Structures are given as C-alpha cells and as structure tokens.
Amino acid sequence: MEKVCRKHNPSLIIFDQIDKIKGFDADRKDLVLGAIYQWARELAKTYGPVIGVCQADGTGENVRYLTMGHVADAKYWDEANEKFFKKYKGLDDKHKEWANLVIEGQPIVSPLGRFWPVKMTTDYKGNLVIPWTILSNYPVQGTGADVMTIARVSFMNRLKKLKLDSVKLVSSVHDSIVVDSPAEHLHLIATMFHEVFRDLQANIKKLFGYEWKVPLACEVKYGPYIS
C-alpha cells in the first residue's frame, strides 16, 4: 500500500474494512487496531484524508443511521471501555462532569481557559442524547492545540535569538511541528526541540497560571520529505 501511495501520490485514501488489514501483530485486538489507525494517520499526514470503512454486525440491520455500537465486534469494545474506565476512574469522573455541564447548557472550560459550548444531540428517533465523543474530544484536542502553539512560539523565539535565517518553521499537523532546515543544523534543531518541550510545563505555568502535572516530551525525526 505504501508503495502504491508513493507511486500515485493520492489526495484521498479510502480503506474498505480497514480493521481487516494484515501485517500488524500484537497480543490483543485493540493493540492491533491501534497500530493500524496510527499507520493510517501517518498516511494522512503525508498524502491527505484517510477514510476507514468498518463492517457492521447484525444489530445494524434495518437501522437508518449506524453508530459505533453497530460495528462488528462492538461488544468487545464495550467491554474494553468498561475495563478502561474502571481502571482510570478519575478520567471517567471527568467525562461525567463534562456531561453534566452539557446537560445544564454550560460550556466546558479547559485548564488553559479555552471553552466549548457543546450542545445535546438527537438520535435517529429524535431522542436527546449526550454527545460523549464530542464532549470528551474537544477539551483534549483543543488543549493539545494550545500546548503546541506554546511550543511553536517557544521554538521560534529560540530561532530568532540564534539568527538562523536558513531554518524555516513550515507548519504544524496535529501534534507535529514541521521545520525546513539545512542538514548541518539538524543536531542543533533536535536539541532545541527537546529544550522546548523540557520547558513547556514552566511556560504553561508562566502564561496561564496552571501547573501541568504530566511530563511533556517529544521525538525528533528528519528526512528529505514532509512525512
């Protein structure tokens, strides 16, 4: 598949039954799927949107609008989710706290001050339902974007101090920062990024008054292409 993509450079990739792709080995099915999705995510960074189609099980028969609950092996994932949130009860409590805010019509506020007025949704029968995916995703993605913004600014300030005009900050893709640099500066750039992330917790505290408790680190990759 990767050879085909390199040859044709597609702008859109669609996988029929992406969960059936071979070549990813792990002890548990969830780890296999996680590896597949990460691989597809890397393809999306390089070429464009990737759409993965999964097969529905028997519960999806005659249903107008399918949900993840109708996907094959949905029972497996329901059990996996139950075990996960039982183990990480604090995360489960936080999701329920956000759900209560949505029900009350109140916005969800991130630790750094960004807020999201998430609305209740309806199912195919018109019944009000809690948008669990949206309410749990917005704070994570939004706060992550804020953290990456701090990292970009911190990196750019370091570039300006060193007056490295040949090094260009190209763009960012989700949690990746893309830089165009001459080969002779690779070691310096890698060192700078590690310093940026080492200082992130202190910068978050300085800018937002929030004590970030989880250690932040990065990995640096280089090559002749943006991928």
N, C-alpha and C positions, 0 to 999 in steps of 0.2 A: 504493500500500500504506500509506504513512504517513497519507494522508487517511482511509482506512478505519479504521486504528487509532485515530486521534483521534476519529472519529465513534462507534465502538463500545466503545472502551476495553477491549480483551480482557485476560483474565488468563492466557491461554496462546496462543502463536502457533506454528503448525506449517507449515513450508515443505516442499512436495514438490519434490525436486530443487533445493535451494537454490543449487547451483552453476550452475543454468541461468538465474538471474535476470538480466535485462537492465538496462542503464543504467550499468554500471561499466566504464570503459575504462582500459586500461593496455597497455604493450608486451608484458608477459609474463602467462601464465595464472595464475601464483602470486600476482602482484600484484592481478589482478582478484579472485581468490578471497579474498585478504586484505582487500580493500576491502568485499566482500560480508559477510564474517564480522564485520568491525568495525561495519558498519551494523546487522547483526542484534544485535550486542552492545549497541549503543545502544538498540535497541528493547527489549531485555530489561531494561535499567536503568529504562526508563520504564514498561513495562506488566507484565512478568512473564516467565516462562521462554519461551525460543525454541528450538524443536526443528527442526533442519535435516536433511532426509532426502536422501541421495545415492543414485545408481543404481549397482548392482554390475555388473561386467563378466562375461564368460563364465567366468572362473575361479571364480565363486561358485555355479555350477550344482551342485545336489545337496549343497551344503555346509550343514550344520545351523546352525552359528554363523558369521556373517560377521565379518570383520575389515577394517581399513582397507586391507589388501592386496588385498581383493576389490572395492574401489570402482573405478568406471570411471576410467581414466587413472592407475591405481595405478603403472604402470611409470614414468610421467612423474615422479611424486612420489618414487619410489625413486631415480631419477637425480638429482633435485633435492636430496634428502637427502644423497646421496653427495658431490655437489659442495660442499654447505654444510659438512659435517663435514671435508672435505678442506681447505677454506679456513680453517676455525676448528678447528684440530687440538686446541687446548687444551680447548675445550668437549667435543670427542669423548673426550679422555683423562679428563676429569672424569666424564662419564657412565659410562665403563668402570670407573673407580674405584668409583663408587657401585654399579654392577652387581656387582662383586666382593664388596662388603660385603653385599649382599643374598644372594648365593650362600653366603657364610660365616655367614649368620644374624646379622650385626652391624647395628646401626642406622646410618642416615645422619645425620650431625650438621651443622647449619648453622653458618655463621660466627658467628652470634649465640647459639649454644648450644642451640637447639631441636633435637630429634632425632625420627626416624621409623623404627620397626621394620618395614620393608617386607618382606613375605613373597613367596616364589616363588609363581607361579600355574601353572595347568594349561591346556592347550589342549583342544579338543573330543575329542581322543583320550586324554586323561589324562596326557599327557607334561608334565613340568616345563618351564616357560618363564620367561625373565626378564621381569618387568613393566616394560618400558622406559618406557612412558608415565607410570606411577605414580612410579617412582624418579627420573625427571627432572622431574616436575611438582611433587611435594611440596616439595622444597627451594626451588624458585623461588617458588611461591605462598606457602609458609609464611614464608620470609624477607621477601618483599614485604609480607605482613601485619604482620610485626614492625616493619618500617620505617614503614608507615602508622600504626601505633599510636604510635610516637615522634612522628610529625608531628602527630597529633591532640592528644596531650598538650602538645606544644610550642605549638601554636596556642591551646589552652585556657588555658595559663598566660599567654599574651600578652593574651587577652581579660580575664582576671581582673585583671591589672595596670592595664588601661585602664578597668575597671569598666563595660564596655559590656553592660549587662543586657538591652538590646533585641536583641542578637545571640545567636542560639541555634545551637549545634552539633547538627544534626539526626541525621545518621547517616553511615555510610561504605558505599560499594558498590565492592568490589574495590579499585581504586586511586583512587577518587574520594571526596572529603570534601564533604558537603552541609551548607551553612550557611544559616540563615534570617536575613536582615538587612534593616533599613530601607534604602531607596535612598541616603540621604545618607551611609551608611557604606561604600558599595561600593568606592570607591578605597582607603580605609583597609584594608578586609578583603583586597583584592587584594594590596596592598603587604605585609601581614602574612604571607600565604601564601608569597609569594616569599622573604621573610626566613626563614620556617620551613624551606623546602627548601634555602636557601643554607646554613643552619646544621646541616642533617641529618648531614652527614659528621662534623662535630665532635661532635655529640651521640652518634652511634653509637660513636665512639672513646671518649667520656667514660663511656658507660653499659656498653659491652661490651668495651672494650679492643681493638676491631677497626678497622683502618684501611681504610675503604671507598674504593676507588680510582676507581670510576666516578662522574663528576659527576652530581648529582641536581638536577633542576629540575622545575617544574610549569607548568601553564597554568591560567588562571582564566577561567571562563565564568559569566555571570549571566543571569537571566531570571525571569519570573513563575511558572515551574513547576519541579518537580524532574525534570530530564531530562538 
